[in-house]
Structure formats: C-alpha cells, structure tokens
C-alpha cells in the first residue's frame, strides 16, 4: 500500500538519489567531506548538510532526498561530478528521531546555520571547483551558538481540504517553551515550486476557488527571545474536489491511567486507506502506529503520568488498484490527558563535581543547563544518602565524607517547560588532603643545559611525585624525569614541568610550574 504523502522540512524531499550523484566510488567523481563543530571543537551530530551546485546562473541543491544529517562525529561524505562548482552549508534545524532507539532529537542549544568557511548564506560562501588533481576536500565549519533550542511538535492540519471549508493547524499547544510566539504562512502549488498564499497568515485558512486542484500546506514558525526560531511544515493535500468523510469522528476511549490501554477509532468508509499515529506530549510514538485500520491502541505507562496523549488520523480514497487518489485526504485528531502529575524527566548524565576531592576542600556541582532563566536545585549525596542541609551548588567535604562516594543530584525547572528535569552526577571518593608544596624549575634555559624540578613542602611524607615536562603547554614525549636536557626543538619555546603528587588514602594533586623561555 502506498503511504500517505507528507511534506518534509524546508523542501519536498523524496528518498531518491539522482543519477550520477550516488555516493559510490567511481571515476570522474569528487569527494566532499563535511565536518561541523561547536566553538569548543565538539562534533555536532544531526546537523543538516547541503551541497549547492552552480547551474544556469544560480546556486541549486541537486540532492533531492533527506534528511541529510551529520553522523555522531559531526561528519558526512558525498561524491559529486568533477568540474562542477560547489558550496557546502550546514543547518542546525533538524527535529526528529535520533540515532538512539526511542529518543527524539531536540537539543537544548542550537547553532547558527553556517556555510563554508564561515558564511551565513550560500550566496556569501566560498566555491570549490574540483579537478582530477584536486578531487577531494574537507569542508570544516565552526557553528556559533545562536540560542536555546525549542521542543516543537509536528504541526497537523484538521479538515477536509474542500473549497469553502476551514483548515486548521493544531499541535501548537504541545510546543515548548509554551510561551513562544507563533506565525503562520499557507502555501500552494500546482506541480511546480510552491508560492505563499497572499494574506494567509493565520492558524486557520479557508480554501477558495482559486485553490482548486492545488496542493496546500502551511509553515509554522515559533520564536522567543533567547531561542533559535523553529520552523516546521504540515502535511499537504490537494484542495477542492470531494474528500473522504469518516462515518464517525476519531475518538479515544479507555482508561487514561498508568497500566490502562487507550483505543483510538473512527468510522471508516469503504475503499479507503488510513493511518493512525500516537504522540505523547508531542513526541511521536512510531512503534504504536497502525496502517490500513479503523482503530489503534496505546498502552499507558507510569512514565506517561500527567502527559497529553494524542491520536492523529489521516484517511484517503484508493482506486481499484489500491493506490492513493489525489485530493481525497481528510484528517482528524483526538486527545486525552493522563491522570497524575508529570514525572521529572531525565537529563543526560553529568560529570563528577569539580574540585579536589579531599577533606576540607570544596566541590562544585556541574552545570547541566544552558538556560539562564532556569531554576536549579541541588542535593548532595554521600554514600547513596542525602546530606542534610547540603543544597547549595558548592559543598565542603567533611570528615564524615572520608572514604565515601560523594555526588550531587541536580533538578532543573525552566520557564515555559512542563515539569522538572533531573540528573545525578558521577561520584567522587573523598580522601584526606595532602599538604600542598611548591614546584619550581631551576637551571639555565639554554640548549644543551639541564633544567631541574624542585618540589619542596609536599606532605605528609612519604609522597610519590611524577613529572611531565611541557613545551608551550604540550607534553614532551618521554620527558618524565625530574631533570630535562634542553633540545634544539625547544629554542624560543616556554618550558614548564607538571607534577602529580600521590599518596594512599589521600587525594591526588596536580600542579604546574611557571614557564622558562629557552634562548634562541
């Protein structure tokens, strides 16, 4: 059975690889490798990439399939014909299923769309023209942070698409933050490029006789200060004609409680095909989708307490061969609220608290949110039990912590976001504190001379000290002794020594000396 027609974000993308553009290794092909990173150098996965080619006096995107996303290392690789002119752009706009099963990609921070090497549009990007001698290139970009990321919901149109009957966009109530501002633009198309419908900028649009036979859809954009705007598009159908009308509306029955089962059903006319999708707080639940049926069930779990569960139905007429009949779609939805309060949602695991894990020293809780408006609460935990009164971002280790694993639970509440989010850091074992000494480099800083590390004051003795010499801040291979003989490679460079001091049952301490510049 042919699936319902859908419209993907930004373009009508078909999973079709144009002839001559397949990523197979062949002659007369150029290899384009793209790499997207954030300002800290961290790879950015799930970033949409586009290769633009210069054709007929304009920059076009010949790869009409998608989504085209960077992998877990922020990379992609593709082959294009030699001799063309190409520009590469990255767009941090993807919302959808993530590579981790059961998860949905909606990161907290979003980055500015960037074209290689550091342009904000394809028009201002740099061009690469591959040749037989220069047939591969890596396009690495750094994408600056633009703002917080939203958690949008796929917009959905309720209505019949018949002339004179309203079409209404729904789903906005599930977007987060809930205090975002929405704007709308309805579009229409025959079989060519789509064009905005003048004046059609509301959540509801009534098709006119001018829309007869045209494909109609809408784009929904949400914006809020501090956030990167999010834009998604609805499914589309052909306006006019006679569309399917269910014999009874879509409805949800059953117990909306943990352990219950919900059933979505409707009256289905003959010679039709339908699909029912389930959503929980706007997140698709594809494992419960049903095809070619007038009903679908959804099991309510404890994790769904307080959530909004939604069923969406699309139906169309099929011909004698079972194929989709253009312009026969209709769509409906139904919602229920699950009993109870929303549970705290898990955040990604947090690193161990910062600081020296020694008695008398202070640990600092890790930062787990980029939202400056968030309310953050802390609870320090010793050996699996909450430490009474330890609810600040910093915690001074006491004798009671000696030998115990100390970690911190962090709870986040964000304006415009339902419920709370929680994570617990990695633990660190509290030990005794070493008496901190000094580290100093002595000797003449000339090639051929030796520098020595002096480390007075460390205790209680005995302690074990390890050495690592550094050249301009980077470790010198094999230079792990107390003395270091200066080499020609050190001329004009700054040398330091880093010591690591250890003692059983005491917290390890690392300290680096001041630098000594070697004469040229």
N, C-alpha and C positions, 0 to 999 in steps of 0.2 A: 504494500500500500504506500502511495506517495505521501510524505509528511506534509503538514501544514506549512505554508510559505511563511517565512519570518524575515525580518529586516535586522541586520547586524549594525553595530555602532559605526557611524561615520560613512559607511558605504554599503551598498548591496553586494555582499561578498559571497561568491559561490566557491565551494570546495572543488575548484577546477584549476589545474596547472596548465597555463597556456603553452602551446607548442614552442619548443626552443628555449623555455625558461625553467625547465626542471632542474632540481639540484643534483643531477647526476654528473659524474666526471666525464667530460667529453672534450674533443678538440675545439679550438676556437671559442673557448669559454674563459671568462674572467671570474676569479673567486673573490667575493666580497665577504669580509668578516666584520661583524659589528660588535662593539663592546660598550655597555652602558654602566656607569658607576656613579655613586653619590659623591659629594665633596670630600668624604673621608676615604674614598677609594673602595668602598664596599660595593660588590656587584649588585646590580638591580635586576631581579628576575621579573617575568611577566610584564615587561615593557614592550609595547607595540612598536615594531620597526617597519619602515617603508623605504623601498628603493625607488627613487624617481629617475625616469629616463627622459632625455630631451628629444621630443618628437614633434615635428610640424610646428616648430617655433614656440613650444610650451613644455613645461615640466609635467609629466603624467606619471601615474603609478600603474605599470603594466601587470603587476602581480595581483590578480583579482581572486584572492582566496584569503581565508583567515579563520581564526585570529593568528596573526604572525607575532609571536612572542619570544622574548629572550629567555634562555634557559636559566637554570639555577646559578650559573656563573655569570649571568648578565650578557650572554653571547648569542650570536646567531651566525650562520654561514650560508651563503647562497651563491649560485653561479649565474652570470649574465653574459650575453654575447660580447666578444671583443669588439672594439671600435666604437661602442656606444659612449654616451656621456651620462654620468650617473652622479646623483646626490643621495645621501643617506640621512634619514631623520628618525628620531625616537620620540614616542609619545607615551607619557605615563598616564594613561586614561583607561586602562583595562579594568573592568569589574567582571567577575565570573568565577567559574570553577577553577580551583587551584590544582597544582600537581599533587598535593596531598589529598588522598581519598576522603570525601566527606567534608572538605573545607572549602571556603569561599574567599576569593581574593578581594579584600578591601582594606589595604594598609592604612595605618594611622597617618602617615606622612606621604605627601605627593610631591613630585619633582616637575620642574619646568620642562615643557617639550623643547627638545634641542635637536638641531640639525648639525651635522659635522661641518667644521670642528666645534664651533660654539655659537651657532646662529639660532635665531628664534623663528625662522621661516625657511621654506625651501628656496624662496627667491634670493635670500641672502647667504645661502650655504655655498660651500666650495664644491667645485666639479672635479671628478676624476674620470679620465679617459684611458681605459686600459689598452695596452698593446701586447704583442707577443712577448716582448722583453719585460714588460711590466704588467703581468697578468694577475696579480693578487695584491690586495691591500687590506689593512685593518683600519676600520673607522672607529676610533675610541673617543667617546664623549663623556664629559662630566656634567651631570644634570643637577643644577642648583635646586635646593628646596624651594618650592613655591608656596606651600601651605599644608594645612591638615587635609587628610583625605576623608571623604564622605562615605557613608554606607547606603548607597542608593538601592532602589527596588525597581526591577524591570517594569516599566510602565505598560499598561494594558488598556485597550480600548473596549468599552462596553457599548454594544449597539448592533444594528443590522446593516449599516452602510447603505441603506436605501435613501433615495433622494427625499429630502424634507424631514428625515428622522434624525434626531441628535445622536452624535457620537461623543462619548465622554471618556476622558483619560482618568484612570484610577490607579491607586498604588502609592500616591504621594504621602499618605499618612504613615507609611512604613519607613520613609527615608529618615536617616539620621545624619546630621542633627535635625531634630524635629522643628527647630526654629529657622530653617533655611527658607529663602525666598525663591519661588518658582516662576519660571517664564516658559511660554509655550510658542511653538510655531508649527502650524499644519502645512504639509507639503502634498503636492500631487504630481503625477507623472503619467504619460501615456506609456510608451515603451522606450523612451529616451531618458535624458537626465531629468531629475526632479526639480521643481521650482516651488518657492514658497507661495502659499495662497495669500493674497493681499488681505490684510485685516484679520486673518485667522490666527489670533494670538491668545486665545483663552483655552481653558481646560475642556470646553465643550465646543463642538463645531457641527453645524447642520449642513450636510452636502446639498449643493444647489444643482440645477440642471446643467450648469457649466462643468460640473464634475462627472457627469455621466460617462461611464466607461473608463475613467482614470483610476490609477492606483493612488490611494490616500493613506497617509500615515502622519505621525506627529513626532516632533522632538521636544523632550522635556529637559530643561536646564535648571539646576539648583545652585544657588550661590549664597555665600555668607562670609562676612569679613573674617580673615584668618584661614579660610579654607580655599582649596583649589576648586573652581566650579566643576560640577559633574554634569555631563550631558548624555542622555540615553534616548533611544528611539523605540517607538511602539512597533508591533507587528503591522502589516499592511493588508489591504484588500481592495478589490475594485469596487468603486461606488456605482450605485444605480442598479437596475435590474431587480430581480426578485431573489432575496436571500433566504436562507433556511430559518425557519422559526420553530424552536422546540415546542413540543406539545405541552410541556410543563417546565417552569423555570428551574434553574440549577438551585439546589438546596442542600444543606449539610444537616445530617441527623446523627444521633449518637451522643454519648457522654463525653463532654469536653473536660475530662479529668484524667490524671495520671493513671495509666492502666486501661483506659477506655479506648474505644475504636470509633472513629468518625467515618461516615459514609456520605460521599457527595454523589447526587444522582439528578437526573433530569429526564424529561420526556423526549425520546429520540425518534424523529420521523424516519420512514423508510428511505433507502437509497442514499444514506448519508454516512459520513465518516467523522469521528470526533476524537478529541484528546482531552484528558483532564490532568492538570498539573497541580501539585501541592506546594505551598510556601509556608514557612514558619518565620514570623517577623520579617517577611520579605525575602528570606533566603530560600532558593529553590530546593526541593527535595526530590531529585530526579529518580531515586530508587523506588518511589511510590507513584510514578506517572503511569497512567493507563492509556491504551490505544484502542480505538475502534470499540468502545464500550459506553454504555449509558450510566455507568457508576464506577466509583473508585473508593478505596478505603485507606485510612491513615491511622496508624497506631500512635496513641498519645503516650509519651514517656514522661518521667519525672522532670527531665530537663526542660520540658515544654511548659512548665507551670507559669501562668501569667502571660503566656505568649499569644499572639494573634495567629491563628491558623486559617489559611485561605486556600480555596479551590478555584481554579480558573478553567473554564471550558471553552473550546473553540470547535465549531462544527461547520462542515461544508457538504454540499451535494456532490455526488460522484456519478460519472456517466456509466454506460453499460459495461465498460471495461474496468470500472473501479477507479478511474482517475479523477483527480481534482477538477471541478468545474469552476473556472474563473468567475469571480464576483458573486459567489454564493455563500461566503462566510458569514457567520454570526458568532458573537462571543458574550459570555456572561461570567460572573464570579459570585462567590458566597464566602462569608467569613464567620468565624466564631472565636470567642475569647476563652482560653483555657483557664480553669479555676486556679486560684493560688497566686502567689507573688513570684515575679521573675527571679530566678536564681542568679547569683553572681556569676558572670561569665569569665572563663579563664583567659588570662593574658599569657603571652609566651614566657617561658622560664626566664628568671632574672639571674644575673651573675651574683657571685658571693659579695657580701658587703666589702667596701673599700676600707683600707686601713690595716695597720699592723695588728694581727690577732693575738695580742699579748695583754696580760692583766695590767690594768691602769691606763691602757691605750683606748682610743675611741674609734669605733667603726661607724661608717656612713652607709645608709641604705642606698641601693642602686636606684637610678631614675628609670621609671617604667612607662612614662607617658610624655609625649611632646606637647600636649595641650596645656598652654599656660593658664587657662581658666579652670583646670581640673582641681578638684578637692582630693588630696591624697592623705590617707591614714596609714599608720604603721603600728605593727605589733611585733616586738622582738620575742624570739623563741629560743629557749635554752633546753637542749636535750629533749626536744619534742613537746615541751610545755611552755605556755606563755609566761613571760616575765612580768610580774605585776608592776604596773605603772610605767613600763618601758614602751612608750607610744610616740616617741619623737623620732625624727629622721636620723638622729645620731644616738649611739649607745656606748657608754663607757664600761668596758669589761671589768668585772669584779672577781674576787677570789672564788665566789660561788660558780663562776663560769669555767674555772680551770678544768681542762680535760673534756669539757662538754662541747658539743657541736652547736654553734650559735648561728641563727639565720633570722630573717625578717620577713613577715607577711605584709604585703603592700596592697591596699584597697583603693581603687580609683573611682571617683564619681565625676562624670563630665556633663556640663550643661547641654541639654538637648539630646542626651543619650539615655536610653532606658536602663534602669537598674545600676548595678555596680560591676566593676571588673577587678579581678584579684589574681595575684601571683605570689609565690613564695620563692625567696632567693635560694641559691645554693648555700650550703652551710660551711662554716669555717671553724676549726677546733681551736679553742682558746688555750694559750700556753703562757708560761712565765715570760717576763720581759727581760731581754738582755740589757746590760749596761752598755749604752752606745758610746763607742770610741770615735776616733778620727781616722781619716785616710788621706795620705799626703804623698805626692810624687817628689822625689829629690834626685839630684844629679844634673849634669849638663845636657841640655836639649840640642845635641849635635849628632850628625850621622856618625855611626861607629861607637858612640858613647852609650853607657848604660844608665837607664833610669830605674830607680828602686821605689817600691811602695812601702811606706811606713804606716803601721796600724796600731798606734798606742791606745790604751784606755778601754779595750773591749773586755767584758767580763759577765758573770764571774768565770774565771779561768778554771779549766782549760776550754778554749773555744777552737773551732775549726774554721779556717779562713780560706776561701777560694778566690783566685784572682782572674780577671779578664781585662786585657789591655784593649783600649779603643782608639781608633784613628778617625778623627772627625765624627765621633759618636757611633761608629760602626765597629763591631768586634773584629779584631785581627786574628786570623786563623792561626791556631797553635800557640798564641801568646797568653799562656795561662799560669805563668810563674811569677814569683814576687818581683823579679827583675826582668827588664826588657831592653834588648840591644837595638838601638835605633838604626833603621834601614834607609836606603836612598828613597824608597817609596814614601817615607814619612816627611820628606822635605816640604816645608811650608804648611804642614798639617798640624792639627792640635791633638796631642796625645793625653789620654786620661786612663785611669785604672778604676775598674769597678770591683768591689769586694763583696762577697756573700759570706756572712758570718752565721755559723750554725752551732747549736748545742742541744743535745737531747732534752726534751720537755720544755724547750724554750722556743719562742717564735723566731724564725729566720729573718735576718735583716740584710738588706742590700743598700750599699752606699757607694757613691762615685766621687772621685777626687776632682779638684779643679784641674783645668787643662794647662798643658805646657806646649807652647808652639815651637816646632823644630825650625832651626835656622835653615835657610836655603843654601 
